[in-house]
Amino acid sequence: MKTYSAKPLELERTWWLIDADGLTLGRLATEIANLLRGKHKPQYTPHIDTGDFVIVINVEKIKVTGNKRRAKLYRRHTSYPGGLRTVTFSDMIDHRPTKPLEIAVKGMLPHNTLGRAQLNKLNLYAGSEHPHAAQKPVPYQLVKESVE
């Protein structure tokens, strides 16, 4: 029996709608990365983009456990000497509420052309409104855990 390999023209892509209100950052990012890669489908092929589109609303209400709201740091460098810039999770949520989830999902995808194509299928919105009603997104249920 031959090994099945998915063809891009044979794939059906679903639009998933996830409400991030009260969900934990890392657990949500894992589910989103699996949907973007297509690992939930039987046609999953590692080198083909078999994933679906994902719309995430209420990203500003995402939770983190423990002391991460103040202690979690995001670092970047300006490419100038002494140009290391550090931002805490709470400051990042205040200024760019979708960025922490985007960074978490990006880190869970392949770091190549395929991963960049999969990340383009992710749509993040801070509020509860999104402009993708015409695509008829299907609600995706995640188990909400109690986070203090």
C-alpha positions, 0 to 999 in steps of 0.5 A: 500500500502506498503512503497517502500524500495530500494535494493542495487542490483536494483540500477543503478549508474550514473557517474556525471561530474561537472566543479567547475570553478566559482561555490560557495563552499557551493552551490556546496557542497550541490548539490554534497551531494544530488547526493552522497546520491541519493536524486535526485532519486525517489528510495531514501531510507535514510538508503540505499546508493542509490547515484551516483558517482561524479567527480568534476574537476577544484576544485582549481577555486572554489569561496567563497563570501565576506571576506571568502578567508582570514577569513574562518578558518579550525581547527584541533587538533594534540591531544597534549597539545596546538596542535590546528592548524589553516589554512585559506581558501586561504592557504588550496587552495594553499596547498591542493586545493581539501580539502575545498570542501571535508570537506564541502561535508563530513559535509553534509553527515551522520556521520556514516558508510553510510556517509563514503561509500557515500564519497568514491564515490566522486572524486575531481581533482584540474585540468581539467583532470580526469582518469574516461573517461571509466565510461562515466560521464554525465555532470551535470549543475549547475547555476553559480552565480556572485561572486566577 
